[in-house]
């Protein structure tokens, strides 16, 4: 019998706010040490009342716009009760009865994925387990950091569709400034079942919790698909609705606990938080602040003359876009800027294992200006760029200290060419014997002697003339 895979996702995204959801403690990026970003309110002290972060509501509405949702202009907060050591109040504030966004749609090419809802909720703390001492520690820094949970409908039929959706989600949320979507700021619960092809009934569901790596999500889905089919076809186990975890070392999932139902959480309206009314004026103000989407940005870059493939790569990363846009606004040629970012910058980032482009646009613009103006060679420009990445050097000062100057006197270049030829008789002999690579070796020696200065075209012409004499 053939089986169909059915997948739904619950994607938790940390919002890019300066403070937590219900208190003034700093947001996700603020904590430096365990429990150094905690106050009586977010640590659940008696008598402390929550105050809603307005910016978090605006970011949630933005996410709704990005994902083609209907915005509920009347939205409320509710208590989700369960006990766990990293949840100081023994309940989580979330949205159950009136979520802020509903009925969205995400296009992933030839498939459309429905969005059931987007709701705002607070994050829980973090348990740190020390196996050496058999001790667990609780870090409350993350407690009450604002999240949105994006709940899809069970519309996925393969791991490829899940990965395409998550990549698009990440790109959209980054572009709108809703979330960084990095370093655990985007986590996913994957709900999986299988059913006979053609059936409309859903199978027994497993939920894999707290996954952030795309490769691990793909592997977990493929593992669960095989496990479910084996259980149905070969009776290897009895499937039950449960929560599971992915073990990256053993490359398989393991059961954690039986899956809770809504009744287990005892949802009820939070009496300490008033309903939020998003009036028409506020809604239009949020709509007006929406930036270009990744697709719109890519199309805009193509109109600048950038190839479609390069435009898509630039538009896939908000920081690449920000640097590109700033450098172009300083008068640099768009195609040249794209070449420097996608070739030189990303090459250095790979070598230095840097994950995101943090270079100051003014410095990249100056390097391009010096190269395009013939003040330094492209080779020298690469060296300057590398120094900017590694030491954040001043561009002009670094060029001066290293004697980078493309406009070297032609007489000095000729003198250097003749000296290199005289010092390398074997290479000259090889060239005259038909080994063309010997000329390239001589050219490389001359460029090293000149420290990358001088016009390469002039150097190559003078070298050819001297070898042909």
Number of C-alpha atoms within 10 A of each C-alpha: 7 8 16 17 24 20 24 23 24 23 22 27 25 26 29 23 21 17 21 29 30 21 21 18 21 19 23 22 13 14 15 9 9 14 16 14 22 22 16 12 19 29 20 18 12 9 8 14 14 17 15 17 17 12 16 26 21 18 23 24 27 25 24 25 18 22 23 18 23 16 22 17 19 13 21 22 26 23 20 21 17 13 12 13 14 20 22 17 18 14 19 22 24 24 25 20 14 19 21 27 27 22 18 23 18 18 14 17 9 5 13 14 19 22 25 17 23 29 26 30 26 22 25 23 22 17 14 12 12 10 8 6 7 7 9 11 13 15 18 24 28 25 26 28 28 29 26 29 23 26 22 22 19 19 18 21 16 16 20 11 19 23 16 14 21 17 14 18 21 19 21 24 23 21 25 21 18 23 23 21 21 14 9 15 17 24 20 23 21 23 20 25 24 25 19 16 11 9 11 8 9 14 19 15 21 23 24 25 17 19 20 19 13 16 11 16 21 16 18 23 25 15 15 20 20 12 17 26 21 13 13 18 9 9 11 12 11 9 16 12 15 17 21 22 18 21 12 11 6 8 12 18 19 13 13 13 11 13 14 11 8 9 7 11 15 13 19 14 19 16 10 12 16 13 15 16 12 18 10 10 9 13 15 11 11 15 15 9 10 15 15 14 17 24 16 12 19 24 16 15 24 17 12 13 12 20 14 14 11 17 25 18 14 23 25 22 18 21 17 21 23 16 23 23 17 16 23 17 13 13 10 19 17 18 17 13 20 26 13 21 19 15 11 15 21 18 15 17 16 11 9 12 10 13 10 13 18 13 16 14 17 13 19 24 22 17 24 22 18 20 18 15 11 15 21 26 22 20 16 24 25 18 15 25 24 19 15 19 18 11 9 14 16 12 19 14 10 15 20 10 8 11 15 24 22 21 13 15 10 14 9 11 22 16 10 19 25 15 12 18 20 12 11 14 11 12 20 18 13 14 19 14 10 9 13 12 12 19 20 15 14 21 20 13 17 24 21 11 14 19 15 22 24 24 20 17 9 13 20 17 10 17 23 14 10 12 15 9 5
